[in-house]
Structures are given as C-alpha cells and as structure tokens.
C-alpha cells in the first residue's frame, strides 16, 4: 500500500534492527492515504537523539533540534528528520514549547500533533497507528484538531493558519468546534513571525479551494493583512462589476495561474479601491488612481511580511499596470521597458484574471489580450530595443562626446524614449548625432 523510498526504508530498518520502534509519521502518511506523493518524510522513534546519532554514525547527521529530539540524517542525498517520541511542555510564546520530555509511547507523541489527519504513523510490521480517528476524518474530508482545539491553538497559533491552509489545499471542511476556536483565537496570529505566516498564506492561495477559504475566513487573514477589511462587502456600483471588491479580488486569485507572484498580485491589486471610490450623479462608482494606491498599500504589506525586494518590485509593478490600456505598439514597448518581457507576460495573465472575474454587463478584457501577447512575441522576435542596454550607444560613447556625471544617464534615457516612440532608429550614427545636440 505504501511505497516508501529506499532511503526511508533503510532508516526505519536501521532503527528497528537496533531494537527500537520506528514509524513514518504525519504528512507523509496522510499523503499516502490520499494517494499523493509526499514532499518529505519524517520518522518518529523511541530511540533517544544520542542513540539515533550512534545508529547512523556512518551517515551525515545534522543536529537541527537535538534538545527537542530531532536529528536529520542524510541518506543518499535525502534528508530525513528523525524525532524521539516526546511530550511538549508549556508554550509561552504561542509557537514553541519551553521544554520537551521524551516518552516511550507513540500515542504520547501523536497526541501533541495539530490535526487528526496529521496524527498518523505507519510502519510495515504494525501498519497504521491511528489513535484519534484521523483515517475517518480523511475519509470524510474533515480538518479537526487533536484533542481540545482551544489548547491546540493556544499552544501554537500558527495552527490556525495551517487549518485553513489545509482546508484550501485539500478541499476539506473544518470541524465546527475547531472552526469556532479559529475565530476566537485568530488574534494570536500576531505572535507569529511574518515569515511563517507568509508561507502558509502562499500555500492557501495556491489551494484548489482558495475561493471558499478566502471568502469564509477573511477575518483570519485580516489579522495580519488588515488592509483587506475595507474591501469586504464594498459595493462597486459599476456596470463592469457584479461582485463586491473583496469577492472580485478572491475570484481573480482563483482565476489566475498557479504562479505565486500573480496570486499575490491578484490578492492585493484592488486594495486601493475603497479609498479611491467616488459616486457620480448617475449613482455610478469610479475608482480613479486605484492602481497606484493599491501598489502603495501592497508595498507596505509585502514589506511587513518580509518579502524579498524582487518579489515586492514585481508585485507592485503588476498592480500599478493591471488596469493599463494599451492603445499602440509604442505603449506596449514603453511598459515592457519598465517591466521586462517576463513580467509583462505575467501582466497579461493578471489582466485576463481580472477580466474573467468581473461578470458585469461589460466584462470583456480591457485589452485584446491574445493580440497583445502576439505583439509582445513579435517585439521579442525582432529584438526591438526595450531598455538602455539594447541601445547601440553607451556611456563611454557619450563621455567621448563630452558628457559627464548624471548627464550620461539622462541622455541615455532620452535616447531610449525616442527609440521606443519611433522618433529615432536604434543605430549608432543616428543616436550619436542626436546625443551631440543634447550635449551641445
């Protein structure tokens, strides 16, 4: 039933041969039962960390949490985490136990885990160990805390995000009692690091049931992204939009490709709308300059979530131009010079997802997106000039003409603008002659 990789089999066998119990545990067992390929494998054992290190002395061992019982063993390039059965002490920071005590009981170890579907263990000799009806919850598509959900979430508030993330990924419902404490204790997410929240958010956005989760549990996400709250229930009063701002946003997330840059863009692209809203004399809503405001808001969010600079730049650029109407080939090249070709192709996906999620009286795309994509491909195939490095003249040439300092960059940008706008050919002689007129 379970096709365990040979490296994991070797680790299990080595522990058992030395006289200890050993099981694969947690997500890998869950995934096997769901007929999915596990991303990684964890082993739980009654061997103490020092004993694990002795058993695997011929392999590279990494102390990634020895005081908590975890040793990583590298077998044929696969890293396997091996953890001693344990009982967690008090959690004072809403995330980590202050202490752990090792146990000889597999049940003790499984009882400290977050959800029943993750509190499963397996080995070939004894089969599946399931003390909390995890298999039944898998069968019935239920996310349920092990034991008391209040205690589970008080111990580790990240489990709140993990619950809704699993629900999004697996399409499972959350048990009513577990759900009740998700809402009651959601504010404890403020104790969790931005990096951890970010990882769970991304997995949620990529989940197959993201629509239901974002609509139902927006208050949970609003704990660390409060900027979404004004969008919830906000009517757009527009013939282009049937949905509220938040529902439109959620639909764009679900109508976009599985690319986290695009998913983040869709999640934040219209956050500027409530602040930019005006109602005209015909009772029609308008959102002038909302892309710029959305980019401003999103930059703050992404920095707060500790995203890298490249991700931040990409997302806010896509948001800034998500509503841009391309009226000419020149306008395409102008924006491509800002975004670069790869990000521009993502922009087309962004605009498509936006158009697919309006469902108003006029829900056709802002641009002819297939024609826009074809134009981009033609521009690239012809190696048309899109940025300064594509110019047939460079800073050294301008220095030879007498330019210096900041003037060099100004001249190069002026030349690029003229080439993109079709006022100059991208050849050295024409660029050189025009540069002379600027310098002189």
C-alpha positions in Angstrom: 0.0 0.0 0.0 2.7 2.4 1.0 5.6 2.9 -1.5 8.3 4.1 0.9 11.5 5.3 -0.7 14.6 3.1 -0.2 16.4 5.7 1.9 13.4 5.9 4.3 13.2 2.1 4.4 16.9 1.9 5.3 16.4 4.4 8.2 13.4 2.5 9.5 15.2 -0.8 9.3 18.3 0.5 11.0 16.3 1.8 14.0 14.3 -1.4 14.2 17.4 -3.6 13.9 18.9 -1.7 16.8 15.9 -2.7 18.9 13.8 0.5 18.7 10.4 1.3 17.4 10.2 3.5 14.2 7.4 4.8 12.1 6.9 7.3 9.3 4.6 10.0 10.7 2.5 13.0 9.9 2.0 14.5 6.5 3.7 11.7 4.5 1.3 9.1 5.9 -1.7 11.4 5.2 -0.5 11.9 1.7 -0.1 8.2 1.1 -3.7 7.6 2.2 -4.8 10.4 -0.1 -2.8 8.7 -3.0 -0.5 11.8 -3.2 3.3 11.7 -3.4 4.8 13.1 -0.1 7.1 16.1 -0.3 9.2 14.8 2.5 9.4 12.1 5.2 9.6 12.3 9.0 10.3 9.4 11.3 9.3 9.1 14.9 11.0 6.7 17.2 11.6 5.7 20.9 15.3 6.0 20.3 16.9 9.0 22.1 18.7 11.6 19.9 22.1 10.3 21.0 21.1 6.8 20.2 19.9 7.9 16.8 23.2 9.5 16.1 25.0 6.3 17.1 22.9 4.2 14.9 23.6 6.5 11.9 27.2 7.2 12.7 28.2 6.1 9.2 25.9 8.8 7.7 25.9 12.6 7.9 23.8 13.7 10.9 22.7 17.2 11.5 21.6 18.5 14.9 18.6 20.6 13.8 16.9 20.3 17.2 18.5 17.8 19.4 17.1 19.3 22.6 13.7 18.8 21.1 14.6 15.3 20.0 15.2 15.9 16.3 18.2 14.7 14.3 18.4 14.9 10.5 20.1 12.1 8.7 21.3 12.3 5.1 20.9 9.0 3.3 21.8 9.0 -0.4 21.2 12.8 -0.7 17.8 12.6 1.0 17.3 14.4 4.3 15.1 12.5 6.8 14.2 14.0 10.1 14.1 11.5 13.0 12.4 12.6 16.2 12.1 10.9 19.5 8.6 10.3 20.9 8.0 13.3 23.1 5.6 15.3 25.3 5.6 19.0 24.9 5.8 21.4 27.9 4.2 24.8 28.2 4.0 27.1 25.2 4.7 30.7 26.4 5.2 32.4 23.0 2.2 30.9 21.2 4.6 28.9 19.0 7.3 26.8 20.7 7.3 24.6 23.7 9.5 25.8 26.6 10.6 22.3 27.1 10.0 18.7 26.0 10.2 15.4 27.8 11.0 12.2 25.9 8.5 9.3 26.0 8.4 5.7 25.2 4.8 5.9 23.9 3.9 6.5 20.3 0.4 7.7 21.5 2.0 10.4 23.6 3.9 11.7 20.6 0.9 11.6 18.3 -1.3 13.3 20.9 0.8 16.5 20.7 0.2 17.0 17.0 -2.1 19.6 15.4 -4.8 17.8 13.4 -6.1 14.2 13.4 -5.2 13.7 9.7 -1.5 14.5 10.7 -1.5 12.3 13.8 -1.0 9.1 11.9 2.0 6.8 11.9 3.0 3.8 9.9 5.5 1.0 9.6 5.3 -2.2 7.6 5.2 -4.5 10.6 2.3 -2.9 12.5 0.5 -0.9 9.9 -1.2 2.4 10.6 -1.3 3.8 14.1 -4.4 6.0 14.4 -5.4 6.9 18.0 -7.6 9.9 17.0 -9.7 8.7 14.1 -7.6 10.5 11.6 -8.4 8.0 8.9 -12.1 8.6 9.4 -11.6 12.3 9.1 -9.6 11.8 5.9 -12.4 9.7 4.5 -15.0 12.4 5.5 -12.8 15.3 4.4 -12.6 16.9 7.9 -9.9 19.1 9.4 -10.1 18.5 13.2 -7.7 19.3 16.0 -6.3 16.5 18.0 -8.0 16.8 21.4 -9.0 20.2 22.6 -8.8 22.8 19.8 -8.6 25.7 22.3 -5.5 24.1 23.8 -4.0 23.3 20.4 -4.3 26.9 19.1 -3.1 28.4 22.4 0.0 26.2 22.2 0.8 27.2 18.6 -1.2 30.0 16.9 0.3 29.1 13.5 -2.0 26.1 13.6 -4.9 28.5 12.9 -3.4 29.3 9.5 -2.4 25.7 8.9 -6.0 24.7 9.4 -7.4 27.0 6.8 -4.4 26.3 4.5 -5.0 22.5 4.7 -8.7 23.2 4.0 -7.8 25.2 0.9 -5.2 22.6 -0.4 -7.3 19.5 0.3 -10.8 20.8 -0.2 -11.7 19.6 3.3 -14.2 21.2 5.7 -13.2 22.4 9.1 -14.8 20.7 12.1 -17.3 23.2 13.7 -15.6 23.1 17.1 -12.2 23.6 15.5 -13.6 26.4 13.4 -15.1 28.1 16.4 -11.7 28.4 18.1 -10.1 29.5 14.9 -12.3 32.6 15.0 -12.0 33.0 18.8 -8.2 32.8 18.8 -7.3 34.4 15.5 -5.7 37.4 17.0 -3.0 35.2 18.4 -1.6 35.1 14.9 0.0 38.5 15.8 2.5 36.5 17.9 3.6 34.5 14.8 6.6 35.6 12.6 5.9 37.2 9.3 7.9 34.5 7.5 5.7 31.7 8.9 2.5 33.5 8.1 3.8 34.2 4.5 4.5 30.5 3.9 1.0 29.5 5.0 -0.7 32.3 3.0 1.1 31.3 -0.2 0.1 27.6 0.1 -3.5 28.8 0.8 -3.6 31.0 -2.3 -2.4 28.1 -4.4 -5.0 25.7 -3.0 -7.9 24.3 -5.0 -10.5 25.6 -2.5 -9.0 29.0 -2.1 -12.2 30.7 -3.0 -14.2 29.2 -0.2 -11.5 29.8 2.3 -10.8 33.4 1.4 -14.5 34.2 1.5 -15.2 32.4 4.8 -12.0 33.1 6.8 -11.1 36.6 5.6 -11.2 37.8 9.2 -8.3 35.4 10.0 -6.2 36.7 7.2 -7.2 40.3 8.1 -5.4 39.8 11.5 -2.0 40.2 9.6 -3.3 41.9 6.5 -5.9 44.4 7.9 -5.9 46.2 4.6 -8.4 43.7 3.1 -11.1 44.5 5.6 -12.4 47.7 3.9 -12.9 45.6 0.7 -15.2 43.1 2.3 -18.8 43.9 1.4 -17.8 47.1 -0.5 -20.2 47.5 -3.4 -18.7 48.8 -6.6 -21.8 50.4 -8.2 -20.3 49.7 -11.6 -21.7 48.1 -14.8 -18.3 46.4 -15.1 -18.6 44.6 -11.8 -21.3 42.3 -10.3 -19.3 41.5 -7.2 -18.1 43.4 -4.1 -14.5 44.4 -4.1 -13.5 41.5 -1.9 -15.4 38.9 -3.9 -13.9 40.2 -7.1 -10.4 40.0 -5.6 -11.0 36.4 -4.4 -12.3 35.4 -7.8 -9.2 36.9 -9.5 -7.0 34.8 -7.2 -8.8 31.7 -8.3 -8.9 32.6 -12.0 -5.2 33.2 -12.2 -2.3 30.8 -13.0 -0.5 28.9 -10.2 2.3 31.5 -10.0 2.7 33.0 -6.5 3.8 36.4 -7.9 0.5 36.5 -9.9 -1.5 35.1 -6.9 -0.1 37.8 -4.6 -0.8 40.5 -7.2 -4.5 39.4 -7.5 -4.9 39.3 -3.8 -3.8 42.9 -3.5 -4.5 44.5 -6.9 -7.7 46.3 -5.9 -7.0 47.1 -2.2 -6.8 50.8 -3.2 -10.4 50.8 -4.4 -12.3 51.7 -1.2 -10.0 54.7 -0.6 -10.4 55.9 -4.2 -14.1 55.4 -4.5 -16.4 58.2 -5.8 -20.0 58.1 -6.8 -21.2 60.3 -9.7 -24.6 61.9 -10.2 -25.8 58.8 -12.0 -25.0 56.7 -9.0 -22.1 55.0 -10.8 -19.0 54.2 -8.9 -15.5 55.2 -10.0 -12.0 54.3 -8.7 -9.7 56.8 -10.2 -6.0 56.1 -9.5 -6.7 52.9 -7.6 -3.9 51.0 -9.2 -1.3 53.5 -7.8 -3.0 53.5 -4.4 -3.1 49.7 -4.5 0.6 49.5 -5.3 1.3 51.8 -2.4 -0.7 49.7 0.0 0.7 46.4 -1.3 4.3 47.6 -0.9 3.6 48.1 2.8 2.0 44.7 3.2 4.8 42.9 1.4 7.5 44.6 3.4 5.6 43.7 6.6 5.5 40.1 5.5 9.3 40.3 4.9 9.2 39.5 1.2 12.4 39.9 -0.8 12.9 43.0 -2.9 12.4 41.3 -6.2 9.0 39.9 -5.2 7.9 43.3 -3.9 9.0 45.1 -7.1 7.3 42.5 -9.3 4.0 42.6 -7.5 3.7 46.3 -7.1 4.7 46.8 -10.8 1.9 44.4 -11.9 -0.6 46.1 -9.6 0.4 49.5 -11.0 -0.3 48.4 -14.6 -3.1 45.9 -14.0 -5.6 48.4 -15.3 -3.4 49.9 -18.1 -5.0 50.2 -21.5 -2.6 49.5 -24.4 -3.5 51.8 -27.3 -0.5 51.3 -29.6 2.6 49.3 -30.1 4.6 52.2 -28.7 2.6 51.9 -25.4 3.4 48.2 -25.3 7.1 48.8 -25.7 7.0 51.6 -23.1 5.6 49.4 -20.4 7.8 46.4 -21.4 10.8 48.7 -20.9 9.7 49.1 -17.3 8.6 45.5 -16.6 10.9 43.4 -18.8 9.4 40.7 -21.1 8.9 38.0 -18.4 6.9 40.3 -16.1 5.0 41.7 -19.0 3.7 38.2 -19.8 2.6 37.9 -16.2 0.8 41.2 -16.7 -1.2 39.7 -19.5 -2.2 36.9 -17.1 -3.2 39.4 -14.5 -5.4 41.3 -16.9 -7.0 38.1 -18.0 -7.8 37.0 -14.5 -9.2 40.5 -13.8 -11.5 40.3 -16.8 -12.6 36.8 -16.0 -13.7 37.9 -12.6 -15.9 40.9 -13.2 -19.1 39.3 -14.5 -20.8 42.6 -15.1 -22.6 44.0 -18.1 -19.3 44.9 -19.8 -16.9 42.2 -18.6 -14.7 42.0 -21.7 -11.0 42.4 -21.2 -9.6 45.9 -21.1 -7.2 44.9 -23.9 -7.3 42.4 -26.7 -5.1 40.1 -24.8 -4.4 37.5 -27.5 -3.3 40.3 -29.8 -1.3 41.9 -27.0 0.5 38.6 -26.4 1.2 38.3 -30.2 2.6 41.8 -30.3 4.9 41.1 -27.4 6.2 37.9 -29.1 6.8 39.8 -32.3 8.7 42.6 -30.5 10.9 40.0 -28.8 11.5 38.0 -32.0 12.7 41.2 -33.7 15.0 42.1 -30.7 13.5 45.5 -30.7 15.0 48.0 -28.3 13.3 48.0 -24.9 16.0 49.3 -22.4 19.2 51.2 -22.2 21.5 48.2 -22.6 19.8 47.5 -26.0 20.8 50.9 -27.4 23.6 50.9 -30.0 25.4 53.6 -28.0 26.6 53.5 -24.4 28.0 55.7 -21.6 31.6 55.5 -22.9 30.5 56.9 -26.3 28.8 59.8 -24.5 31.8 60.5 -22.3 33.9 60.8 -25.5 31.4 63.4 -26.7 31.9 65.4 -23.6 29.0 64.2 -21.3 29.7 63.5 -17.6 28.1 62.6 -14.3 24.3 62.3 -14.1 24.0 63.8 -17.6 25.0 60.4 -19.1 22.0 58.7 -17.6 19.7 61.5 -18.6 20.9 61.3 -22.2 20.6 57.6 -22.4 17.1 57.7 -21.1 16.2 60.4 -23.6 17.6 58.3 -26.4 15.7 55.3 -25.3 12.4 57.2 -25.1 12.9 58.5 -28.6 13.8 55.0 -30.0 10.7 53.4 -28.3 8.5 56.3 -29.6 9.8 55.7 -33.1 11.5 59.1 -33.4 15.0 57.6 -33.7 16.4 54.5 -35.3 18.4 52.3 -33.0 21.7 52.7 -34.8 25.0 54.3 -33.7 25.1 57.1 -36.2 21.6 58.4 -35.5 22.0 58.1 -31.8 25.4 59.7 -31.8 24.2 62.7 -33.8 21.1 63.2 -31.6 23.3 62.9 -28.4 25.6 65.7 -29.8 22.6 68.1 -30.0 21.7 67.4 -26.3 25.3 67.7 -25.0 26.0 70.9 -27.0 
